[in-house]
Every structure is written in structure tokens, then in C-alpha cells.
Amino acid sequence: MSDDASVVAPRRDGGAIFALALAARIAVVVWAAGRFPPTADGTYYQRIAERIAAGLGYTWLWPDGVVTYAAHYPVGYPAAVGALYAVLGAHPAIAMLLNAVLGALAALAVHRLAARAAPRSRAVPALSGALVALHPGLVAYTPALMTEGVTGSLVACAAWASARARERRPAPAPFAVIGLLLGAATLVRPQALVLAPLFAGLALSGSPLAGGPRPQARFVTRAAPVLLTVLAALLVCAPWTARNCLRMNQCALVSVNGGWNLLIGADPASTGAWAPVQVPEACREVFDEAGKDACFGREARRYIAEHPGPWLGLVPRKLAATFDYCGAAGWYLHASNPAAFSDAHKVALGAVETVFERVVLLAALVWAARRPARAPGAARGPSLAERALDLARLALFALGVVAALHVHAWVGYLALLGLALLQGRALLRAPVLVGAALAVVAATAATHAVFFGAGRYALVAFPLLSGLAALAAARQNADRPAAGALRPTTHARAAPLARPRGFGSDDELL
């Protein structure tokens, strides 16, 4: 097959995945637009977007007629929606269509990542993209004027940019693109900033970079792109941060709700999920928005320092609230219009979504339980250390499978991370899709172990995790590329003379 055909076919497949994802989401928008008004946090995003569209900025009108500057909710999503409202009119359907387009881009991004992870197959990338395109939780959440699905899409696109940066290194521009995308994601959900150095590191991993003769030169070669990525992300946020310093009486990178969330997560009576904040005595006379958040944060940190044991004891509850059951789409639709989406509908959608997500988790565990491919020239028989790792791998896999088939799926997600870590150095050579999915799952778990959990927060990880799950169908042994599959030589500008073997890289088959 010609090189042109090997490039055109995957692009055509990617276009089909994008079209499938967009069609599924637009169909939901057509059904939902006139039935489901904004609810929960979506009510606030809608009001903020309307004020931005009217030229009033991120301000809040109180019942007594007083208008104040605000920054409790992150600005990214209502600002994007407000910009569209200013042009097209302040109709929630416009925001839903934005969600649909971004969701379809996530499916395309995952397809392109999987095409690099399994370059000798067209079926595996198609499966990866289809899992995102038709994910019942992601598709049904499209009408929600909420941030989790949007963040997941931006993160998936940033991972795609990371894979492209790996192919084009040491060129700096692709790393700036990663930073710009994660900067936008940070404006939507501030915790996305932690992914900037991680995704830059993924772009630098894989096959060895040509470095200088001295360790210092090699360090600079690798540190500079990471720094560029982080700086680009911060520059995206900088104008809004400066606005907060000027208008909120306190500098804040994006929003002033970290103290609120930390205090909720430190409540000894917490179930691990959101609960009304219990205002400490020290903060009852603080009414300034930023000042109250700072006060809440101080009181939460004081409690944690004085009661570290009980606070750590809440972590399993928080992870359970995040990973055991999502149900975000059914919850939102039912809360918005119970007559149009009854409790029975919510339960049915939640059941379908849960089955889908557990199957994805099981497939990801199957992928992670594989032993890394042996390096050429290695001894034929496994060493004692390798046998011990195999036993540990089997134990973690069994634990993860039992958890995925049980109520407490959060244990399965931790088992997945543990299985990946058992790959050791081979994990550093894994495709970007692998590292990005694991990084987002780990970042989600760490964030909500500190604050509090909710099923909708796991939505951020679902696009990349679905793509990772499809890699369980990829063969580990190299073979001839399938017809129309993306060839390894189409990815990199210059391939090294020899590649280390292991988990696989973006130019190797898993």
C-alpha cells in the first residue's frame, strides 16, 4: 500500500469517528434543548454567561440590587458560552451545541492517540474512538451546562497535542500548544494545571532524546520544554489572575472556592461527597467572597493539622463517591425536569452507564496486567524478580476485577494505577495515550481525596480511559500493518537506529 493511502485511511476513520460522536450528541441536544433548563451549578454558569454576553463581565446581581465582582466558579466555561451568547443569543441550546462539538473533538483526539499507540491496526483506534463517541455517560451529559465533560474534552485534545509534540521534538511550538490547551482547561477546572508538566513529560518520554554530552545539557534539553508548557498554561490564565488581584481583594489563579471545597472535605461528618458548608465560628463575620474563601481554607487546614487521622480516614469515602457510580447525566436531567426525565429514567440510564464504565475498567485492567515485552537478547526464562512481579501483577489484577464487579469500583481504579506502576521503566516508553489516561485518573483520585468526591468528577477521565481500554485488543507482537493502518514511519520526522522494546511506544505496536 502506498504511503499516501496509509495516511488517508486513518484520517478518514478519524473523520467518521468525529461525525459519529457529533451526530449522537446533536441528537441528544435536539431532544433536550426545549425540555431541560439549566440546573444545579449550571444555573450559575448560565447567569454568568448571560452577564458576560451583555457586557457586564463576571459580576453577580444580588437580590437587594447590589452588584459585585465574583470569581467563585471558574471563568472558562461561562466566558466561552458568553462569547457565543453575545453573537448567537443567550439560549442554553447554544451551550449544549458547544458541549457537543467539544465532545466530538474528544472522540477524534482519542482515535488519533490510539492510531499512534496501535499503528498496525485500524480496528483498535476505531474502537477507541467509538467508545468515546458513544459513551452513554458522556453523550447524555451533553445538555448539562457543566464543566466536567468540557474539561475531559480539552484534556483529551491536550494529550493529542502531547503525542504530536513527541513526534516533533525538540521543536518548542508543540509544547506551547499543550500549554495553551491545558491553560484553557485550567480556566474551566483549575486542577487541570497539574497536568501541564505531566503531559510535557509524556512528550519527552518514549525513545531517547539526543542530548548534549554533559548531564547538565541533557537536563536543560528536557527541562526547557516542560517549563515552556507550564508557562504557556499560566500565560493563558494570567489576564484573569490579574483581574482577580485587582477586583477580588486577593490574588487567585482562577477561582476562589478552594477553601470552601477543602472545608467541605474536612468535615468529620462528611460522607465523602458534597455537603452544605459548615461555617466555622471564625468566619461568620467575613462576608467578602475572597476573604471568606481564605478564612474557610485556614480553618480547614487547621482542622487537618490537628486531626490528620480522621481526615485521612475520609479518603476512601471520597474516592468511592468519585469512582463507584457516576450517574451525572441522569442526575442532571432529572434535577432539571423530573416530568421529562423521571426517577425510573435516571436509574435506567445510570445502570447502562455503570455497566459500560465497568466494562471499560475491566478492559483497562486486562491491558495493564500484561507483562511488558521482553527486550531483545534477554534471557529466555523469567528471573526470580520477574516471577515476583508476575505474582504481584496477578494479585492486583484479581483485586481490580473483583472491585470492578462489585460496588466499590474505586479500588479497581487504584489497582489499575498499581498495575501500571509495576511495568517500571517500560511505562516510560508507553504511548502517550497510556500515560495521559493514567495521569488523569491519578490526578482525579489525588484531587478528590483531598477535597470531596462526586461521580461527575470522574467524567474528566472517561475519554482517555476509554481509549486506553481499547488497547486491550491490540496485539503485543509486531506484525505487518493492517490495510490502511497508520504506518510507524508516518509519525516521526526521524526514527532512531534502535528503539528500546517494552510496553510499546508511539511507533510500536502494543
RABELFEN-V213032 format. One record per residue. N is the residue number from 1. RES is the residue in one small letter. OMEGA is omega as a letter, one per 40 degrees, with the letter a starting at -180 (999 if undefined). Layout:
# RABELFEN-V213032
n=N res=RES omega=OMEGA
n=N res=RES omega=OMEGA
This chain:
# RABELFEN-V213032
n=1 res=m omega=a
n=2 res=s omega=i
n=3 res=d omega=i
n=4 res=d omega=a
n=5 res=a omega=a
n=6 res=s omega=i
n=7 res=v omega=a
n=8 res=v omega=a
n=9 res=a omega=i
n=10 res=p omega=i
n=11 res=r omega=i
n=12 res=r omega=i
n=13 res=d omega=i
n=14 res=g omega=i
n=15 res=g omega=i
n=16 res=a omega=i
n=17 res=i omega=i
n=18 res=f omega=a
n=19 res=a omega=i
n=20 res=l omega=a
n=21 res=a omega=a
n=22 res=l omega=a
n=23 res=a omega=i
n=24 res=a omega=a
n=25 res=r omega=i
n=26 res=i omega=i
n=27 res=a omega=i
n=28 res=v omega=i
n=29 res=v omega=i
n=30 res=v omega=i
n=31 res=w omega=a
n=32 res=a omega=a
n=33 res=a omega=a
n=34 res=g omega=a
n=35 res=r omega=a
n=36 res=f omega=i
n=37 res=p omega=i
n=38 res=p omega=i
n=39 res=t omega=i
n=40 res=a omega=i
n=41 res=d omega=i
n=42 res=g omega=i
n=43 res=t omega=a
n=44 res=y omega=i
n=45 res=y omega=i
n=46 res=q omega=a
n=47 res=r omega=i
n=48 res=i omega=i
n=49 res=a omega=i
n=50 res=e omega=a
n=51 res=r omega=i
n=52 res=i omega=i
n=53 res=a omega=a
n=54 res=a omega=i
n=55 res=g omega=a
n=56 res=l omega=i
n=57 res=g omega=i
n=58 res=y omega=i
n=59 res=t omega=a
n=60 res=w omega=i
n=61 res=l omega=a
n=62 res=w omega=a
n=63 res=p omega=a
n=64 res=d omega=i
n=65 res=g omega=i
n=66 res=v omega=i
n=67 res=v omega=i
n=68 res=t omega=i
n=69 res=y omega=a
n=70 res=a omega=i
n=71 res=a omega=a
n=72 res=h omega=i
n=73 res=y omega=i
n=74 res=p omega=a
n=75 res=v omega=a
n=76 res=g omega=a
n=77 res=y omega=i
n=78 res=p omega=i
n=79 res=a omega=i
n=80 res=a omega=i
n=81 res=v omega=i
n=82 res=g omega=i
n=83 res=a omega=i
n=84 res=l omega=i
n=85 res=y omega=a
n=86 res=a omega=a
n=87 res=v omega=a
n=88 res=l omega=a
n=89 res=g omega=a
n=90 res=a omega=i
n=91 res=h omega=i
n=92 res=p omega=i
n=93 res=a omega=i
n=94 res=i omega=i
n=95 res=a omega=i
n=96 res=m omega=i
n=97 res=l omega=i
n=98 res=l omega=i
n=99 res=n omega=a
n=100 res=a omega=a
n=101 res=v omega=i
n=102 res=l omega=i
n=103 res=g omega=i
n=104 res=a omega=i
n=105 res=l omega=i
n=106 res=a omega=i
n=107 res=a omega=i
n=108 res=l omega=a
n=109 res=a omega=i
n=110 res=v omega=i
n=111 res=h omega=a
n=112 res=r omega=i
n=113 res=l omega=a
n=114 res=a omega=i
n=115 res=a omega=i
n=116 res=r omega=a
n=117 res=a omega=a
n=118 res=a omega=a
n=119 res=p omega=a
n=120 res=r omega=a
n=121 res=s omega=i
n=122 res=r omega=a
n=123 res=a omega=a
n=124 res=v omega=i
n=125 res=p omega=i
n=126 res=a omega=i
n=127 res=l omega=i
n=128 res=s omega=a
n=129 res=g omega=a
n=130 res=a omega=i
n=131 res=l omega=i
n=132 res=v omega=a
n=133 res=a omega=a
n=134 res=l omega=i
n=135 res=h omega=a
n=136 res=p omega=i
n=137 res=g omega=a
n=138 res=l omega=a
n=139 res=v omega=a
n=140 res=a omega=i
n=141 res=y omega=a
n=142 res=t omega=i
n=143 res=p omega=a
n=144 res=a omega=i
n=145 res=l omega=a
n=146 res=m omega=a
n=147 res=t omega=a
n=148 res=e omega=i
n=149 res=g omega=i
n=150 res=v omega=i
n=151 res=t omega=i
n=152 res=g omega=i
n=153 res=s omega=i
n=154 res=l omega=i
n=155 res=v omega=i
n=156 res=a omega=i
n=157 res=c omega=i
n=158 res=a omega=i
n=159 res=a omega=i
n=160 res=w omega=i
n=161 res=a omega=i
n=162 res=s omega=i
n=163 res=a omega=i
n=164 res=r omega=i
n=165 res=a omega=i
n=166 res=r omega=a
n=167 res=e omega=a
n=168 res=r omega=a
n=169 res=r omega=e
n=170 res=p omega=i
n=171 res=a omega=a
n=172 res=p omega=a
n=173 res=a omega=i
n=174 res=p omega=i
n=175 res=f omega=i
n=176 res=a omega=i
n=177 res=v omega=i
n=178 res=i omega=a
n=179 res=g omega=i
n=180 res=l omega=i
n=181 res=l omega=i
n=182 res=l omega=i
n=183 res=g omega=i
n=184 res=a omega=i
n=185 res=a omega=i
n=186 res=t omega=i
n=187 res=l omega=i
n=188 res=v omega=i
n=189 res=r omega=a
n=190 res=p omega=a
n=191 res=q omega=i
n=192 res=a omega=a
n=193 res=l omega=a
n=194 res=v omega=a
n=195 res=l omega=a
n=196 res=a omega=i
n=197 res=p omega=a
n=198 res=l omega=a
n=199 res=f omega=i
n=200 res=a omega=i
n=201 res=g omega=i
n=202 res=l omega=i
n=203 res=a omega=a
n=204 res=l omega=a
n=205 res=s omega=a
n=206 res=g omega=a
n=207 res=s omega=a
n=208 res=p omega=i
n=209 res=l omega=i
n=210 res=a omega=a
n=211 res=g omega=i
n=212 res=g omega=a
n=213 res=p omega=a
n=214 res=r omega=i
n=215 res=p omega=a
n=216 res=q omega=i
n=217 res=a omega=i
n=218 res=r omega=i
n=219 res=f omega=i
n=220 res=v omega=i
n=221 res=t omega=a
n=222 res=r omega=a
n=223 res=a omega=a
n=224 res=a omega=i
n=225 res=p omega=i
n=226 res=v omega=i
n=227 res=l omega=i
n=228 res=l omega=a
n=229 res=t omega=a
n=230 res=v omega=i
n=231 res=l omega=i
n=232 res=a omega=i
n=233 res=a omega=i
n=234 res=l omega=i
n=235 res=l omega=i
n=236 res=v omega=a
n=237 res=c omega=a
n=238 res=a omega=a
n=239 res=p omega=i
n=240 res=w omega=i
n=241 res=t omega=i
n=242 res=a omega=i
n=243 res=r omega=i
n=244 res=n omega=i
n=245 res=c omega=a
n=246 res=l omega=a
n=247 res=r omega=a
n=248 res=m omega=i
n=249 res=n omega=i
n=250 res=q omega=i
n=251 res=c omega=i
n=252 res=a omega=a
n=253 res=l omega=a
n=254 res=v omega=a
n=255 res=s omega=i
n=256 res=v omega=i
n=257 res=n omega=i
n=258 res=g omega=i
n=259 res=g omega=i
n=260 res=w omega=a
n=261 res=n omega=i
n=262 res=l omega=i
n=263 res=l omega=i
n=264 res=i omega=a
n=265 res=g omega=i
n=266 res=a omega=i
n=267 res=d omega=a
n=268 res=p omega=i
n=269 res=a omega=a
n=270 res=s omega=i
n=271 res=t omega=a
n=272 res=g omega=a
n=273 res=a omega=i
n=274 res=w omega=i
n=275 res=a omega=i
n=276 res=p omega=a
n=277 res=v omega=i
n=278 res=q omega=a
n=279 res=v omega=i
n=280 res=p omega=a
n=281 res=e omega=a
n=282 res=a omega=a
n=283 res=c omega=a
n=284 res=r omega=i
n=285 res=e omega=i
n=286 res=v omega=a
n=287 res=f omega=i
n=288 res=d omega=a
n=289 res=e omega=a
n=290 res=a omega=i
n=291 res=g omega=i
n=292 res=k omega=i
n=293 res=d omega=i
n=294 res=a omega=i
n=295 res=c omega=i
n=296 res=f omega=a
n=297 res=g omega=i
n=298 res=r omega=a
n=299 res=e omega=i
n=300 res=a omega=i
n=301 res=r omega=i
n=302 res=r omega=i
n=303 res=y omega=a
n=304 res=i omega=i
n=305 res=a omega=a
n=306 res=e omega=a
n=307 res=h omega=a
n=308 res=p omega=a
n=309 res=g omega=i
n=310 res=p omega=i
n=311 res=w omega=i
n=312 res=l omega=i
n=313 res=g omega=i
n=314 res=l omega=a
n=315 res=v omega=i
n=316 res=p omega=i
n=317 res=r omega=a
n=318 res=k omega=i
n=319 res=l omega=i
n=320 res=a omega=i
n=321 res=a omega=a
n=322 res=t omega=a
n=323 res=f omega=a
n=324 res=d omega=a
n=325 res=y omega=i
n=326 res=c omega=i
n=327 res=g omega=a
n=328 res=a omega=a
n=329 res=a omega=i
n=330 res=g omega=i
n=331 res=w omega=a
n=332 res=y omega=a
n=333 res=l omega=i
n=334 res=h omega=i
n=335 res=a omega=a
n=336 res=s omega=a
n=337 res=n omega=a
n=338 res=p omega=i
n=339 res=a omega=a
n=340 res=a omega=a
n=341 res=f omega=a
n=342 res=s omega=i
n=343 res=d omega=i
n=344 res=a omega=i
n=345 res=h omega=i
n=346 res=k omega=a
n=347 res=v omega=a
n=348 res=a omega=i
n=349 res=l omega=i
n=350 res=g omega=i
n=351 res=a omega=i
n=352 res=v omega=a
n=353 res=e omega=a
n=354 res=t omega=i
n=355 res=v omega=i
n=356 res=f omega=a
n=357 res=e omega=i
n=358 res=r omega=i
n=359 res=v omega=i
n=360 res=v omega=i
n=361 res=l omega=i
n=362 res=l omega=i
n=363 res=a omega=i
n=364 res=a omega=i
n=365 res=l omega=i
n=366 res=v omega=i
n=367 res=w omega=a
n=368 res=a omega=a
n=369 res=a omega=i
n=370 res=r omega=i
n=371 res=r omega=i
n=372 res=p omega=i
n=373 res=a omega=a
n=374 res=r omega=a
n=375 res=a omega=i
n=376 res=p omega=i
n=377 res=g omega=a
n=378 res=a omega=i
n=379 res=a omega=a
n=380 res=r omega=a
n=381 res=g omega=i
n=382 res=p omega=i
n=383 res=s omega=i
n=384 res=l omega=i
n=385 res=a omega=i
n=386 res=e omega=i
n=387 res=r omega=i
n=388 res=a omega=i
n=389 res=l omega=i
n=390 res=d omega=i
n=391 res=l omega=i
n=392 res=a omega=i
n=393 res=r omega=i
n=394 res=l omega=a
n=395 res=a omega=i
n=396 res=l omega=i
n=397 res=f omega=i
n=398 res=a omega=i
n=399 res=l omega=a
n=400 res=g omega=i
n=401 res=v omega=i
n=402 res=v omega=i
n=403 res=a omega=a
n=404 res=a omega=i
n=405 res=l omega=a
n=406 res=h omega=a
n=407 res=v omega=a
n=408 res=h omega=i
n=409 res=a omega=a
n=410 res=w omega=i
n=411 res=v omega=i
n=412 res=g omega=i
n=413 res=y omega=i
n=414 res=l omega=i
n=415 res=a omega=i
n=416 res=l omega=i
n=417 res=l omega=i
n=418 res=g omega=i
n=419 res=l omega=i
n=420 res=a omega=i
n=421 res=l omega=i
n=422 res=l omega=i
n=423 res=q omega=i
n=424 res=g omega=a
n=425 res=r omega=i
n=426 res=a omega=i
n=427 res=l omega=i
n=428 res=l omega=i
n=429 res=r omega=a
n=430 res=a omega=i
n=431 res=p omega=a
n=432 res=v omega=i
n=433 res=l omega=a
n=434 res=v omega=a
n=435 res=g omega=a
n=436 res=a omega=i
n=437 res=a omega=i
n=438 res=l omega=a
n=439 res=a omega=a
n=440 res=v omega=i
n=441 res=v omega=a
n=442 res=a omega=i
n=443 res=a omega=i
n=444 res=t omega=i
n=445 res=a omega=a
n=446 res=a omega=a
n=447 res=t omega=a
n=448 res=h omega=i
n=449 res=a omega=i
n=450 res=v omega=a
n=451 res=f omega=i
n=452 res=f omega=a
n=453 res=g omega=i
n=454 res=a omega=a
n=455 res=g omega=a
n=456 res=r omega=i
n=457 res=y omega=i
n=458 res=a omega=i
n=459 res=l omega=a
n=460 res=v omega=a
n=461 res=a omega=a
n=462 res=f omega=i
n=463 res=p omega=a
n=464 res=l omega=i
n=465 res=l omega=i
n=466 res=s omega=i
n=467 res=g omega=i
n=468 res=l omega=a
n=469 res=a omega=a
n=470 res=a omega=i
n=471 res=l omega=i
n=472 res=a omega=i
n=473 res=a omega=a
n=474 res=a omega=i
n=475 res=r omega=i
n=476 res=q omega=a
n=477 res=n omega=a
n=478 res=a omega=i
n=479 res=d omega=i
n=480 res=r omega=i
n=481 res=p omega=i
n=482 res=a omega=a
n=483 res=a omega=i
n=484 res=g omega=a
n=485 res=a omega=i
n=486 res=l omega=a
n=487 res=r omega=a
n=488 res=p omega=a
n=489 res=t omega=i
n=490 res=t omega=a
n=491 res=h omega=a
n=492 res=a omega=i
n=493 res=r omega=i
n=494 res=a omega=a
n=495 res=a omega=i
n=496 res=p omega=a
n=497 res=l omega=a
n=498 res=a omega=i
n=499 res=r omega=i
n=500 res=p omega=i
n=501 res=r omega=i
n=502 res=g omega=i
n=503 res=f omega=a
n=504 res=g omega=i
n=505 res=s omega=a
n=506 res=d omega=i
n=507 res=d omega=i
n=508 res=e omega=i
n=509 res=l omega=i
n=510 res=l omega=999
